[in-house]
Amino acid sequence: MRNETTGGRSPGSRRRPALLWLLLPYVLFLAVLPLVNRATPTVLGLPFLFFWMLVATLATPLSVGLARRADRKRGRV
C-alpha cells in the first residue's frame, strides 16, 4: 500500500532541500576562512577578516529563517 503523505517513500527518506540553506553558515565561517584570512584590505574601516565574520554572523539567522520558511511552506513544521 502506498503512503500518500510521503509519496510512497518511507518517512525517514524524505527529501528536504530547504535544509541546504543551513550549509551557508558552515561555508561562510569555516570553508572559506582560509581564503579570507587577510588584514590588508579594509572594508568600512575593519580588517577584511573581521568584516567577513560580521557578514557571516548576519547571514546565519537569514539562512535559518529561509530554511524554516521553506519547511513551513511545504507543511513540514
N, C-alpha and C positions, 0 to 999 in steps of 0.2 A: 504494500500500500504506500502510495506516495504522500509525503508530508507537504502540504500546501504552503505552510508558513515559511519553510526554508527552501522551497523549490526542489525538493527531492533529495537534498543533501542532509547529512546528519548535522545536528545543531552545533557541534564542535568545529565543523569545516566551513562555516560561513565566511564569506569574504567581507572585509571591512576596509575598503580603500581609503576611507576618511582617516584612518589611523596613520596613514603616511604623513599627514601633517605633523604628527608627533616626532618624526625624524628631523624636522627642521631645527629644533634647538640643539639636538645632538650634533648635527652637521655644523651649525654656526659656532658652537662652543668648542668642540673637540676636533673634528675632522679638518677644519680649515685653519685651526690655530697655528700650525707651523708656517702657513703661508702669510699670515697677517702679523706675525711676531716681529714687529719693527717699530722703531720710535721716530724715525726721521720725518715722514710726512705727518704734519699735524692737521687735524680736522676740528674746526671750532675751538681751537686752542688746546686740544687734547692730543696726546700721542696717539698714533693710529691704533695701537693695540687697545688702549682704553676706550677709544671711540667704537671699535669693533665690539667689545664686550658690552658697551651700552646698547648698541643696536641689537645684539643677540638677546640681551635681557628684555628689551622692549618687544622683541618679536616672539618670545616664548609664550606669553599669555595670548597673543594674537593667534598663534598656531594651535594652541589648546582650544581656544574658542572656536576656531574654524572646524576642528575635528569634532567638537561637541555639537556644533550646529549641523554638520553633515550627518552625524548619527541621529540627531533628533528629527531631521528631515526624512530620514529613511525609517523612522519609527523604532529605533533600537534603544532609545533611552526613555 
